[in-house]
C-alpha cells in the first residue's frame, strides 16, 4: 500500500520522537526560539530550505532530522540533513560549517545518526532517537579528556607487556572513534587479566560497562568477578529487560555493572528490570526512561553513599541486597543472584521447545570447547 512522506511522518516518525521525550510542534514565526524546549520543530526554516524537524533544547537547535517515506532507505539522505545544518543561522555551533552537532535521517523504520563534532565520527544506525537529556549529556561529554585519562591510568602490576599493549591498542581505537574492537589472544596468554586490567582503566576514565549474561554466568566469569570483588566495590548490578538491544542483538540478555576501584566489596545490590517485564520490541514496546525510573530512585542521588539504600524502595520487590558471603557461596556468579519467580516459566508458555534447547546446549558446548582454558590463566 502506498504511503506518502506525510503519512510516514505522522504514523511512524512522530511517535518515535514522542517516545524519546520530544514534543512535536509546528514552527511559529512569531515565537522566539528561546520559548522552545525539548521540542521537535516541524519545517524549521534554514537558508537551504525547511528542515523536516529541528530538535531544540533550552532554545538551542542541537539536531536536524531528515525524514523520508517508508519505502526509501534513509542512510544516503544524511547529506540532506547536512545541507539544512549548514543553512541554520544564529546558533552557537559551527563544526566545519555545520551549525548543529547531531544529524538524523529516518524513514520511520530505520534511523541513522551522525555526531558531526569530530571528523573521525562515522554515521551509524541506531534503534531509536536519543532523548533530550541524552543529547545534552553527549554534547557536554569530553571524549578527549576521558581518552587522556584512560592512558594516564597505570596497568595492573600483574599484567605482562603484551596484555598492556592489547589494552593500549583498544585505547588507541577509541581515540580513533572506532566503536567495535576485537582482541584475539592465544589460549593461555591471560585473557582474564587482560580484561580485568582493561575494565580498571576504562572505569577510571569514566566508562560504563555493559555485559551479556554469559559473561556473568560462565565458570570463568566467577574468576573475573572474584578479582573485581577483592579489588573493587562492586556495589550495583542492573539486569536489563529482554530485547534491550533490539534490533541489533534481540536475544542477548544484558546487565549493567557499577563498581569503583579501591577497597573490597562488602555487599552488592541487584535491580531486576527483566523478570516479568514485557520484552522490548522496536515498534510496540520500545525501551523508555520509564523502565528505569524506579531503579534511579533505588540507586539514589549519591553514587558514593549506599547507606540509605533499602529493599523497600522497590514496590515491586525488584531491589535486593546480597552480602559478599552470598556471592562467595555462588562462586561469584553474579547472575545467579535471583529471587523473583518468572511467571513466563511458571506458565510454560515461553519455554523453548526441546529441540531448541538441545541445539542451544550443543552450541554452548562447542563454544566452550573453542575457548579451551584461555580464561583460566592468571599470569
N, C-alpha and C positions, 0 to 999 in steps of 0.2 A: 504494500500500500504506500502511495506517495506521501511523503511528509516534508513540508516546507521548512525552511530555516526558522521561521517564526514559531512553528509548531514545536520544533526541536527545542528551541529556547524555553518555550513555555512549559512543555511537558517533561523535559529531561534535564536541561541545564539549570533552570531556576530552582527546582527542588534540591539539586545537589549544592548549590550555593547557600540556600537556606539552611540545609542540614549542617553546613560548616559554620553557620553563625552570621551570614551576610544578609542584610535586609535589601531586597530588590526595590530600587526606586528609579523613577524617571528623572532625567536631567531637567533641572529648572533654572532657566537663565536668570531668574530674579532672586535666586538663592545663593548666598555666599558659600564657597567651598568649606569654610570653617564650620558650617552647620551640619556637615555630613560626618558621620562616624559609623564605622563597621557597615558601610553601605556598598552595594554593587550598583553603580550608577549606569543606567542604560543609555546608550547612544551619546556617550560623553564626547564633546567636540574637541577636535585637535586640528592642527593646520593641515593634516593629511587625511581629513575626513573623520567621521564619528567612530569612536571605538565601541564595539558591542557592549562591553562592560568595562568600567574603571573601578577598581577596588580602592575604597577610600577609608582611612583610619585617622581619626583626630584631625580632619580637614586636610589630609595629605594623600594624594594619589600614589599608591605604592605598587600597583599591579594593573596590567591590562589583560583582558580576556578576549580572545578572538573566537567567535562561535561559527560553526558550520552545521549544515543539516546532517542528519544521522547517516545518510548514505555516502558521505565524503569522509576521507581519512584526515585527521587533524594535525598530524605531525608536520607536514610540509607548510602549513599555514601559520606557523610561528613567525615566519618572515613578515606576515601582515601585521601581527601583533607588534613586531619591532617597528614597522612603519608608523603605527599610531603612537608608539612610545617616543619616537623621535619628534612627533608633532605636538606633544604635550608641552605647555609653556607655564611658567610661573612657579614650578615646583623646585624643591631643594636638591634634586638628584640629577646627576649627569655622569653616565657611565659610557664613555666613548660615544656621546650623542644620544644615548637612550636615557629618557628622563623618568624612568621608573626602575626599581631594582628587580622586579619579577614579572615574568610573562607566562601566559597560559594560552593554550588552544584546545578546543574540545568540540566533539560532535554529540555530546550528551552521553556517550557510552565510553569513550576513551578520552583521557585528559593528559596533555603534555605540559610540562613545566620547565622553565628555564630561569635560573638565577644568573642574571647578566652582570653581576658585580665583579666577576673575575673572568679573565679571558680563557682560563682553562676549564671553567664550568661547562658542562655539556647538558643539553636538554635531555629530559628523561620522562618516561611515562609514570604517572602516579595514580593511586587508586581513588583519590578524591581531592577536592580543593582544600587548601590549608585554611585553618581558622584565622580570624583576625589576630588573635593572641599569638598563634604560631608564626605568622608572618612578621609580627613585631619582634618576636624573640629572634627569628632568623636575621632580621635586619640589623639588630644591635649585637649579635653574637660575633665576637672577634676570633675568626678562624685562625688567622695568622698567629695570634697570641697563644691559642691552645696548642698549635703545632710547635711553636717555640718552647712551650712548657713541656711538651712530650719529650723533646730532645734534651731538655735540662734534667730530666729525671734519671738518676743513676740506675744501672741494671742491678738485679739481684746478684749478690756475690757468688751464688752457686751456679750461675749460668756460664756457659762456655762462649768463646768468641763467636762461633758460628750461630749460636742461639741469639746472641746480641745483634749480630749482623741481620738476622731474619727480622727482628723487631724494628731495627732501624730502617730496613727496606720497606716495611709497612708504613712507617712514619713518612718516608720519602714519597710513597704512593699517595698517602693522604695529602701531603703538601702539594702534589700534582693534581689534586682534586679528583683522584680516582675513587670510585665508590665500591668496587669489588676487587678483592685481592685473594689470591690463592697461595698458600705457603706449603710447599711439598718438602717433606723431610723423611729420610730413610728410617726404617724400623730400628729402634734402639738408640736414636740420637737425642732423645729427651724432649719430645713434643710437649709433654705435660709442663715442664718447667719453662719452656719457651712461651707457652700460652699464659701461664701464671705471670711471668715477667712482663709480657705484653699487656695483660689486664692491669697490672700495677701501674704501668706507665700511662696507659690510656686514662685510667681513673684519676691519676694525679693531674692530668691535662684537662680534666673536666668532662670526660666522656661517660655516657651511659652504656650499659651492656645488656643486650637482648639475646637470650639463648633459647634454643628449642628444647623440648622436654628430654630428648635422648641425651643431651649434654648433662642434664640434671639427674638422669636415671641410670645410665650405663655404669658398669662396675668401675671403670676407670675414672668416671666423674667423681666418685667418692673420694679418690685420692686428691683431685684438684680442690674440692671443697673442704677437705680436711686441712690442706695448706692454707686456704683462704681464711678458715675459721681460726686457725692458730696465729696467723699474721695480721688479720684484719677484723674489723667489726662488721660481720655480715648481718645487718640488722633487719633487712626487709626483703621479701620476695613478693612480687605482684604476678599472679597467674592470670595471663591474658585470655580473653574469650576465644573460643574456637573460631577460626576464619579471620582472625585479626589482619592477616596479610593477604587476604583475598584481593585481587585475583592472582597474585604472583606466587603464593605458596599456600593455597587454601587449606591444605590438610595438616600443616605444621602447627603443633601446639607449642606455644611460646610463653616465656616468662621474662620479667624484668627483675634484675638483681640490684639491690642497693647496698653498698658497703663502703667503709672508709678504711684507709690504710693506717696501721698502728693499733696496738692493743690486741686483745683477743675477743672472740665472740662469746658472749655470755647468754644471749638469747636472740632468737630470730622470729620476727613477726611475718606471718604469711597472710596475704589477702587473696581470696579465691574469687576471681571475677570470671570464672569459667563454668563451674558446676551449675547445671540447671539454668544457664544463661543461653538464650537462643543463639544459634550460630550466626556469626556475622556474614552478611551477603553484600554483594556490590550494589544491588538495587533496593531490595525490600527492607533490609536490616543493616544499614551501614553503621560503622563504628562512629560514635559521637562522644563528646566530652561528658555526657550524662552517664556513660558507662563507668566513669572513674570518679564521679562526684563523691560517693561515699568513701572510696579509698583515700582521696585527698583529705577528707575530714579525719579519717582514722590516722593517716600518716602524720598530720599536724603541720604547723607552720614553721617549726624549728627543726631542721634536719639533723641537728646535733644534740637534741634533747628528746629522749624517748621515755622519760619518767612519767609523762602524763598520758601515755597510751593505755587504753582499756578495751578489752574484748567486747564490752557492751556498747562501744561506739558504733558497731555494726548491728543494725536492727535485724539483718538477715543472717546473722551468725557467720559472716564471711571473713572475719578478722580474728586470727588466733595466734597466741604466743607459744613458742616452743623453747624450752631450756636447752642449753648446749648438751646436756646429758641425753636428751631425746634424740638429738642429731647423731650423737655417738652410737646410740642403740641402733640407729638406722644406717650405720656405716656412712654417714654424711650424705646420703642420697636425699637431696633437698626435696625432690618432687614426691617423695613418699610421705611427706607431711600433709596428709589429707584427713578430713573429718566430716565433710558434708556427704550425705547419701545422694548418689547420682540417680535421679528419677528415671532418666532415659534407660539406664542399665537395669533398673528395677523392673521397668515395664517390658524390657526386652525388645522394644520397637526399633531401637537404633543399634542393636548388636550386629556386628559384621556376620556375614554368612560363614559357615565352616570353611569353605574353600578359600575365602578371602583371608581368614585367619591363618590357614595353612600356608598360603602364599606369602603373607607378611612375615611369618616366622622363618620361612626359608630365606627370604630376602635379608632379614636381620642376621641370620646365621652366616650368610655369605659376606655381609659387611664386616662382621666380627672376625671372620677368617682373614679377610683382606687387611684388617687393621693389625692383626697379629698382636704383639706385645709392645707396640710403639708407644703406648701411653704409660707403660709400667716403669720405664727408666727414670731414675731420679739423679741424673748426673749433675 
